[in-house]
Amino acid sequence: MYQHVWESGESIALPVGKAVCVGRNYVAHAKELNNPVPESPLLFIKPTTAFCHFQSPLRLNSALGEHHYEAELVLLVGSRIDHTTSAPLEHISGIATGLDLTLRGLQSELKQQGHPWECAKAYDNSCSLTPFRPVDGLDESSVLHYAFWQNGQLKQRGDSSLMIFNLHTLLKACAQYFTLVPGDIIMTGTPKGVGALQSKDELTLSLLDGPAYSATVDIS
């Protein structure tokens, strides 16, 4: 069963809550999928059943279709954030990296039909997370970098300063609709370079000033 953990390996004394995810938060990623650049944050939710640790093996269901990776910076909510919170970044207690996995074919099919596409985003093990680094809040000047490798090749490099909507704006937008409680996470959007996973792929995720974490893919 998934439980948030610190980089030290200690369990985090917070419940596992929802994941509020942000779509198309980098211009280059929106363009690579031929999507318009949004004028306000695009939000969707993953349930707790989607959470798993970024470790070997990363087990995925082949019957669902082709799984695409989207590497993202992840924020851990340490105290309540709602629509009245003026400085939401002060309520963030941890940062990590994670994969927002997507059934791209199913997502495209559902979008073309005008249907919701939660099935393509919120399925089991679609929210794979590395351990969290403790932070004593963040501020609007914070710039965070992260990267993702597939079989030793750098596929994605993220820079929070290149986000369309910065971290403060994202938290304010999320809290306008969803009260964020301790143990919730925010997945902040993916940079360009998304692609398909294959069974036996060797994956690596890292905040660039911290440890690298590895996982092997098992699609069966």
C-alpha positions in Angstrom: 0.0 0.0 0.0 1.3 3.4 -0.9 2.4 5.8 1.8 4.2 9.2 1.4 7.9 8.9 2.4 10.8 11.4 3.0 14.1 11.1 1.1 15.5 9.7 4.4 13.2 6.7 4.0 11.0 7.7 6.9 7.2 7.5 6.5 5.5 10.9 6.4 2.9 11.3 9.1 0.2 12.5 6.7 -2.6 10.6 5.1 -2.5 9.9 1.4 -5.0 12.3 -0.2 -6.0 13.2 -3.7 -3.7 14.3 -6.5 -4.7 17.5 -8.2 -3.0 17.5 -11.6 -2.3 20.3 -14.0 -2.5 19.8 -17.8 -0.5 21.8 -20.4 1.6 23.9 -18.1 4.5 24.2 -20.5 4.2 25.8 -23.9 6.4 23.3 -25.7 4.5 20.3 -24.3 1.1 21.8 -25.5 2.6 22.3 -28.9 4.1 18.8 -29.2 0.6 17.3 -28.7 -1.0 19.9 -31.0 -3.0 21.4 -28.1 -3.8 25.0 -27.6 -2.0 26.9 -24.9 -4.5 27.3 -22.0 -5.5 30.7 -20.7 -6.1 29.3 -17.2 -4.9 26.1 -15.5 -6.5 22.8 -16.7 -7.1 20.7 -13.6 -8.1 17.1 -13.0 -7.9 14.7 -10.1 -6.3 11.3 -9.5 -7.7 9.2 -6.6 -5.6 7.5 -3.9 -5.8 4.2 -5.8 -3.7 5.7 -8.6 -0.7 6.3 -6.2 2.3 4.0 -6.2 6.0 4.3 -5.3 8.4 4.9 -8.1 10.3 1.7 -7.7 10.9 -1.6 -9.4 8.8 -3.1 -10.7 6.4 -0.4 -11.9 3.5 -2.7 -12.7 1.1 -1.6 -15.5 -1.9 -3.3 -17.2 -1.2 -4.1 -20.8 -4.9 -4.6 -21.5 -5.5 -0.9 -21.0 -3.4 0.1 -24.0 -0.2 2.1 -24.4 1.0 3.9 -21.3 2.8 7.3 -21.9 5.0 8.9 -19.3 4.8 12.5 -18.2 7.4 13.5 -15.7 6.4 16.3 -13.3 7.4 18.3 -10.2 5.2 17.3 -7.3 4.2 19.4 -4.3 3.1 17.9 -1.0 0.5 19.8 1.0 1.4 20.1 4.7 -1.4 22.2 6.0 -4.8 23.2 4.7 -5.1 25.5 1.7 -8.5 26.9 0.6 -9.8 29.8 -1.4 -9.1 32.2 1.4 -5.4 31.3 1.8 -3.3 34.3 0.8 0.2 32.6 0.7 -0.4 29.0 -0.3 3.3 28.2 -1.0 3.9 28.5 2.8 1.7 25.4 3.3 3.9 23.1 1.1 5.9 20.7 3.2 7.7 18.6 0.5 8.7 18.4 -3.1 9.3 15.3 -5.3 9.2 14.1 -8.8 6.6 11.8 -10.3 5.0 10.3 -13.4 1.5 11.3 -14.5 0.9 8.2 -16.6 -1.5 8.5 -19.5 -3.4 6.2 -21.8 -2.8 8.5 -24.8 -4.9 6.5 -27.3 -7.8 6.3 -25.0 -7.5 10.0 -24.0 -7.5 11.1 -27.6 -10.6 8.9 -28.4 -12.5 10.2 -25.4 -11.7 13.8 -26.2 -12.8 13.4 -29.8 -16.1 12.0 -28.5 -16.5 14.9 -26.1 -16.4 12.6 -23.1 -14.5 13.0 -19.8 -11.1 11.4 -19.9 -10.5 10.4 -16.3 -10.2 6.7 -17.3 -7.1 7.7 -19.3 -5.5 9.6 -16.5 -6.7 8.3 -13.1 -6.3 4.5 -13.5 -4.4 2.3 -11.0 -0.6 3.0 -10.7 -0.9 6.1 -12.9 0.6 8.3 -10.3 4.1 7.1 -9.5 6.0 9.1 -6.9 9.6 9.4 -5.7 10.3 10.2 -2.0 9.7 13.8 -0.9 12.3 16.3 0.2 11.2 18.3 3.2 10.8 22.1 2.6 9.9 24.8 5.0 7.4 26.3 2.5 8.3 27.8 -0.8 8.2 31.4 -2.1 7.4 32.9 -5.5 11.1 33.2 -6.3 11.8 29.5 -5.9 13.0 27.8 -9.1 13.1 24.0 -9.2 14.6 21.7 -11.8 14.0 18.1 -12.5 14.7 15.5 -15.1 13.6 12.1 -16.5 15.6 9.4 -18.3 14.4 6.4 -20.2 17.0 3.6 -20.7 19.7 6.1 -20.0 18.5 8.7 -22.4 17.4 12.1 -21.1 13.8 12.5 -22.3 12.5 15.4 -20.2 14.0 18.3 -18.4 11.7 20.5 -16.2 12.3 24.1 -15.0 9.6 25.6 -12.9 10.5 29.1 -14.2 9.2 28.0 -17.7 5.7 27.0 -16.4 2.9 28.9 -18.0 1.3 29.2 -14.5 3.8 29.5 -11.6 3.5 27.5 -8.4 1.6 30.2 -6.5 -0.9 30.6 -9.3 -1.4 26.9 -9.6 -2.1 26.5 -5.9 -4.5 29.5 -5.9 -6.4 28.0 -8.9 -6.6 24.5 -7.3 -7.9 25.9 -4.0 -10.5 27.9 -5.8 -12.3 24.6 -6.5 -10.8 22.0 -4.3 -9.8 22.6 -0.7 -6.3 21.1 -0.3 -5.7 19.2 2.9 -2.6 17.7 4.5 -1.4 14.7 2.4 -2.8 16.0 -0.9 -0.3 16.5 -3.7 -0.2 18.8 -6.7 1.3 17.5 -10.0 2.4 20.7 -11.7 2.5 19.7 -15.4 5.0 18.1 -17.7 7.6 19.6 -20.1 8.1 18.5 -23.7 9.4 15.0 -24.5 6.5 12.7 -23.5 6.4 9.2 -25.0 5.5 5.6 -24.6 6.7 3.1 -22.0 7.8 -0.4 -22.9 8.1 -3.4 -20.6 11.6 -3.7 -19.2 12.3 0.0 -19.7 14.8 1.4 -17.1 13.5 4.7 -15.8 15.2 7.4 -13.7 13.7 10.5 -12.0 15.5 13.2 -10.1 15.3 16.7 -8.7 18.6 17.9 -10.3 20.2 18.9 -6.9 19.2 15.6 -5.2 19.3 11.8 -5.5 18.2 9.9 -8.6 15.5 7.2 -8.3 15.2 4.3 -10.6 12.4 1.9 -11.6 11.9 -0.9 -14.1 8.7 -1.2 -16.1 6.6 -4.3 -16.0 3.7 -4.2 -18.5 1.7 -7.4 -18.4 
